[in-house]
Amino acid sequence: MFEYLKKRDIILTLTKYEFKQRYRGTALGVAWSLIEPFLMALVLYAIFSKLLHRTENRILYVIVGIFFHHYFGKGTSTGLNAIIGKAHLVTKTTVPREILPLSTTLAYGLSSFIEMVILLPGIIYFGGDVRYFFLLLIIHPIYVLLVYGINLILSPLGVYFRDLKEIWSVVNRILFFALPIIYPIEMIPENLLNIYMLNPLVRLLNAYRDIMVYGNIPNIYDLGYVVAITLILLIAGHVIFNKLEKGFVERL
């Protein structure tokens, strides 16, 4: 199932290519990937700040939430297109096809990590406690693997259902408001909280805020839940991918 991981040279080459392509043709390069979500965070904070009046470090609460979702949105939307966008590699080479969504996921995951490191001085300036920031080296790879598991499902489905790109765009927008980004989690009714917390992204976002804002060690049980869901997504993703990849050449 994971034999393709031995092709490290190919994975590294395609990941570098994807990383460079993200900023190709932009004058500001990596800076633009910071400006876009940061400006969005400021706008949303100005509009919805009253919802967060009891939340500590409100501006950082929103900023970390925006950057957290920014990776998910960009990582999955480009991951969905990983096979279609590289049809020539599917039809004309013997590159293991799982590497295509993997390289996209890794490139955007690396970009996201760099963005969060660059944010560090600003977080400190606004009063964030970053004593456990080094734990991001553990938490972020888990997030990347979770996104990869989703992309293993989305990328082959995207070959068969071309409308999935538009559908997933709507899902991403819904998910943005389903996460505690512009409102505190305390707003969720107590009788619905257990259902709400089934979303692993909610628990993972809490972990990012603990590390980047509040100076807390993330809840180990929450991380265990996220790891379990990630493993399920990876296994299910490989099963779905392997079943559907037989029809790639015919449909591309």
C-alpha positions as CSV (number, residue, x, y, z in Angstrom):
1,M,0.0,0.0,0.0
2,F,2.8,2.4,0.8
3,E,5.5,1.1,-1.6
4,Y,5.5,4.4,-3.5
5,L,7.0,6.1,-0.4
6,K,10.3,4.5,-1.4
7,K,10.4,6.8,-4.5
8,R,11.9,9.6,-2.4
9,D,13.7,11.4,-5.3
10,I,10.4,11.6,-7.3
11,I,8.5,12.8,-4.2
12,L,11.1,15.5,-3.4
13,T,11.3,16.7,-7.1
14,L,7.6,17.0,-7.5
15,T,7.2,18.7,-4.1
16,K,9.8,21.3,-5.0
17,Y,8.1,21.9,-8.3
18,E,4.7,22.3,-6.6
19,F,6.2,24.7,-4.0
20,K,7.8,26.9,-6.7
21,Q,4.6,26.8,-8.8
22,R,2.6,28.2,-5.9
23,Y,4.5,31.5,-6.0
24,R,5.3,31.6,-9.7
25,G,4.4,34.9,-11.3
26,T,3.7,36.7,-8.0
27,A,5.8,39.8,-7.2
28,L,5.5,39.3,-3.4
29,G,6.1,35.5,-3.4
30,V,5.6,34.0,0.1
31,A,4.6,37.4,1.4
32,W,1.4,37.2,-0.6
33,S,0.3,34.0,1.1
34,L,0.6,35.9,4.4
35,I,-1.1,39.1,3.3
36,E,-4.2,37.4,2.0
37,P,-5.3,35.5,5.1
38,F,-4.0,38.2,7.4
39,L,-6.2,40.9,5.7
40,M,-9.1,38.5,5.9
41,A,-8.5,38.0,9.6
42,L,-8.5,41.7,10.2
43,V,-11.8,42.2,8.3
44,L,-13.5,39.3,10.1
45,Y,-12.2,40.5,13.4
46,A,-13.6,44.0,12.8
47,I,-17.0,42.5,11.9
48,F,-17.3,39.7,14.4
49,S,-15.2,41.0,17.4
50,K,-18.3,41.3,19.6
51,L,-18.7,37.5,19.4
52,L,-15.3,37.2,21.0
53,H,-15.6,39.8,23.7
54,R,-14.9,37.1,26.4
55,T,-12.1,35.4,24.5
56,E,-8.5,36.0,25.6
57,N,-6.2,37.4,22.8
58,R,-9.1,37.9,20.4
59,I,-7.1,39.1,17.5
60,L,-4.7,36.1,17.7
61,Y,-7.6,33.8,18.1
62,V,-8.9,34.9,14.8
63,I,-5.6,35.1,13.0
64,V,-4.5,31.5,14.0
65,G,-7.9,30.2,13.0
66,I,-7.7,31.9,9.5
67,F,-4.2,30.6,8.8
68,F,-5.3,27.1,10.1
69,H,-8.2,26.9,7.7
70,H,-6.2,28.6,4.9
71,Y,-4.0,25.5,4.6
72,F,-7.0,23.1,4.6
73,G,-8.8,25.1,2.0
74,K,-5.8,25.5,-0.4
75,G,-4.3,22.1,0.4
76,T,-7.5,20.2,-0.4
77,S,-8.7,22.3,-3.4
78,T,-5.3,21.8,-5.1
79,G,-5.1,18.2,-4.0
80,L,-8.4,17.5,-5.6
81,N,-6.9,18.6,-8.9
82,A,-3.6,16.7,-8.4
83,I,-4.4,13.9,-10.9
84,I,-6.3,16.0,-13.5
85,G,-3.7,18.8,-13.4
86,K,-0.9,16.3,-14.2
87,A,-2.6,14.1,-16.7
88,H,0.6,13.8,-18.7
89,L,2.3,12.1,-15.8
90,V,-0.5,9.7,-15.4
91,T,-0.8,8.8,-19.1
92,K,2.8,9.0,-20.2
93,T,5.0,7.9,-17.2
94,T,5.2,5.2,-14.6
95,V,5.3,7.6,-11.7
96,P,3.2,6.0,-8.8
97,R,0.0,8.0,-8.9
98,E,-0.3,8.4,-5.2
99,I,2.8,10.6,-5.3
100,L,0.8,13.3,-7.2
101,P,-1.6,14.3,-4.4
102,L,1.2,13.6,-1.9
103,S,3.6,16.2,-3.4
104,T,0.8,18.8,-3.6
105,T,-0.1,18.2,0.0
106,L,3.5,18.4,1.2
107,A,4.2,21.6,-0.8
108,Y,1.3,23.4,0.7
109,G,2.0,21.9,4.1
110,L,5.6,23.3,4.0
111,S,4.3,26.7,2.8
112,S,1.8,26.7,5.7
113,F,4.5,25.9,8.2
114,I,6.7,28.7,6.9
115,E,3.8,31.1,7.2
116,M,3.3,30.2,10.8
117,V,6.9,30.6,11.6
118,I,7.0,34.0,10.0
119,L,3.9,35.0,12.1
120,L,5.9,34.2,15.3
121,P,7.2,37.8,15.9
122,G,3.7,39.2,15.4
123,I,2.2,36.7,17.7
124,I,4.7,37.6,20.4
125,Y,4.1,41.3,19.8
126,F,0.3,40.9,20.3
127,G,0.9,39.0,23.6
128,G,0.8,35.4,22.5
129,D,2.6,32.8,24.7
130,V,4.8,30.7,22.4
131,R,6.8,28.7,24.9
132,Y,5.6,25.5,23.3
133,F,5.9,26.6,19.7
134,F,8.4,23.9,19.0
135,L,5.5,21.3,19.4
136,L,4.3,22.6,16.0
137,L,7.0,20.3,14.5
138,I,4.9,17.4,15.8
139,I,1.4,18.8,15.3
140,H,1.8,20.2,11.8
141,P,2.9,16.9,10.2
142,I,-0.2,15.3,11.7
143,Y,-2.3,18.0,10.0
144,V,-0.5,17.4,6.7
145,L,-1.2,13.7,6.9
146,L,-4.8,14.3,7.6
147,V,-5.1,16.6,4.5
148,Y,-3.3,13.9,2.5
149,G,-5.8,11.3,3.6
150,I,-8.6,13.6,2.3
151,N,-6.7,14.3,-0.9
152,L,-6.3,10.5,-1.5
153,I,-10.1,10.5,-1.6
154,L,-10.8,13.7,-3.5
155,S,-8.1,13.4,-6.2
156,P,-9.4,10.2,-7.8
157,L,-13.1,11.2,-7.3
158,G,-12.2,14.5,-9.1
159,V,-11.2,12.5,-12.2
160,Y,-14.7,10.8,-12.3
161,F,-16.8,13.7,-11.2
162,R,-15.6,17.0,-12.7
163,D,-18.2,19.0,-10.8
164,L,-16.6,18.0,-7.5
165,K,-14.3,21.0,-7.7
166,E,-17.3,23.4,-7.4
167,I,-19.0,21.2,-4.8
168,W,-15.8,21.1,-2.6
169,S,-15.5,24.9,-2.8
170,V,-18.9,25.2,-1.2
171,V,-18.0,22.5,1.4
172,N,-14.9,24.5,2.3
173,R,-16.9,27.7,2.8
174,I,-19.3,25.8,5.0
175,L,-16.5,24.2,7.0
176,F,-15.0,27.7,7.6
177,F,-18.1,28.6,9.6
178,A,-18.4,25.2,11.1
179,L,-15.0,25.7,12.8
180,P,-14.5,28.0,15.9
181,I,-12.7,30.7,13.9
182,I,-14.8,33.8,14.3
183,Y,-16.7,32.7,17.4
184,P,-15.7,31.0,20.7
185,I,-16.4,27.3,21.1
186,E,-18.4,28.2,24.2
187,M,-21.2,29.3,21.9
188,I,-21.9,25.8,20.8
189,P,-24.9,24.5,22.8
190,E,-23.9,21.9,25.4
191,N,-26.2,19.3,24.0
192,L,-24.5,19.6,20.6
193,L,-20.9,19.9,21.8
194,N,-20.1,16.2,21.7
195,I,-21.3,16.0,18.1
196,Y,-19.4,19.2,17.2
197,M,-16.2,17.8,18.6
198,L,-16.4,14.8,16.3
199,N,-14.8,17.1,13.7
200,P,-11.1,16.4,14.1
201,L,-10.3,19.9,12.7
202,V,-11.9,21.5,15.7
203,R,-9.6,19.6,18.1
204,L,-6.6,20.3,15.9
205,L,-7.4,24.0,15.7
206,N,-7.6,24.0,19.5
207,A,-4.1,22.4,19.6
208,Y,-2.7,25.1,17.3
209,R,-4.1,27.9,19.5
210,D,-2.7,26.2,22.6
211,I,0.8,26.2,21.0
212,M,0.7,29.6,19.2
213,V,-1.4,31.7,21.5
214,Y,-2.0,30.4,25.0
215,G,1.3,28.7,25.9
216,N,-0.4,25.4,26.7
217,I,0.5,21.8,25.9
218,P,-2.3,20.4,23.7
219,N,-4.8,17.9,25.1
220,I,-3.3,14.5,24.6
221,Y,-6.7,12.8,24.2
222,D,-7.7,15.3,21.5
223,L,-4.5,14.6,19.6
224,G,-5.0,10.9,20.0
225,Y,-8.5,11.3,18.4
226,V,-7.0,13.3,15.5
227,V,-4.3,10.7,14.9
228,A,-6.9,7.9,14.9
229,I,-9.1,9.8,12.4
230,T,-6.0,10.6,10.3
231,L,-5.0,6.9,10.1
232,I,-8.6,5.9,9.1
233,L,-8.6,8.6,6.4
234,L,-5.2,7.4,5.1
235,I,-6.3,3.7,4.9
236,A,-9.7,4.5,3.4
237,G,-8.0,7.0,1.0
238,H,-5.6,4.3,-0.3
239,V,-8.4,1.8,-0.7
240,I,-10.5,4.3,-2.7
241,F,-7.5,5.6,-4.7
242,N,-6.3,2.1,-5.7
243,K,-9.8,1.1,-6.7
244,L,-10.4,4.2,-8.9
245,E,-7.0,4.6,-10.4
246,K,-7.6,1.8,-12.9
247,G,-9.9,4.2,-14.9
248,F,-7.6,7.2,-14.8
249,V,-6.0,6.8,-18.3
250,E,-9.4,6.2,-19.9
251,R,-11.0,9.2,-18.3
252,L,-8.1,11.6,-18.8
